[in-house]
Amino acid sequence: MDARQKRKGEYARMLLQRSPLSRNQVAAVSGLSNAYIRELEKGSIGNVGREKLIAFAIALNLSLLEIDRMLAVFDRAALTDEDIPIFVDATRRSRISAALHPIHDSFTFDLAVLCAERIPGEHVIVSPRPASCLREEGHRIYAEKPLVEAHPLYADLVAAIIRERRRLLGENLVQFALRQYVCINCLEDYLLRCEDPVEKQWRIGHLANTIEMIRRHRNFHFSLTRECPSFIFVLRTPPPGAKATEKLIITALPPHRFKLRSAGSLAGFATDNQAVILNFKEELAFIRTTVIEAYRDRHRLVGYLESLVNA
């Protein structure tokens, strides 16, 4: 083995040692086999495919800049727009495992959600604002300027992931329900207490898209609650008889009086651990008891949401 191959193996081992996931878990999340990852560690693969390297990097929760450095070690060019389909397609092979898979970057959080959303079934979202995939295209670019400036691929990558998520949402709503629960105080803060006039227009567009989804899809259920949940989370439940298990994505604490951080810290976790999911189902059961009865009626709900848009 020459020095270059040895260096590649050492680099792969370093990345795995730094990860909180075991090799088996990295294999599950990446869609690569355990045997293939062992060969990477040994440095015995002379020409590692770009798709496999990117899948490996996603499982290891690397930032885009860290992926560029990894690609350089493996004698590959830095990320470009041509790699965006590789990121999106990686979610077709990735599996959310029982481990609490930590997520640090905004784009890796979107990929984890996309991975769960590829499974047909009922979708539950508990959050302080409308579903993120209903944002206007360009909103994320404006709201996450530091991330956009940190890497030239970020803006186009996130836009592509969101487009795929919205496409899957439309397909899934044909057969299955999406139920979203949003604290009314959080929602009013989101729209009415935004001091940036440009950001406020983006948020108005976000809520307008949500109103359109409520009108267009009977399977889209948007409920307003009187209470903030303990966590923001996404729960995907496959239909009875499906081989897939329930998937849970957990993210930041949502009290409406606090400003939520979108970058620079742990973004959340992904898991299909049924014991963890059971606890979040109990949280969901409580949230459902706080739904505001008056807004169960779609006409009244849309009227209220439109009043926020026009405020």
Secondary structure as UniProt FT lines:
FT   HELIX           3..18
FT   HELIX           23..30
FT   HELIX           34..42
FT   HELIX           50..59
FT   TURN            60..61
FT   HELIX           64..73
FT   TURN            74..75
FT   HELIX           81..83
FT   HELIX           84..93
FT   STRAND          101..103
FT   HELIX           106..117
FT   STRAND          122..127
FT   HELIX           132..134
FT   TURN            137..138
FT   HELIX           139..143
FT   HELIX           145..150
FT   TURN            152..153
FT   HELIX           154..173
FT   TURN            174..175
FT   STRAND          178..183
FT   HELIX           184..192
FT   HELIX           197..216
FT   TURN            218..219
FT   STRAND          220..225
FT   STRAND          232..237
FT   TURN            240..241
FT   STRAND          247..251
FT   TURN            256..257
FT   STRAND          268..271
FT   HELIX           274..289
FT   HELIX           293..296
FT   HELIX           298..309
//
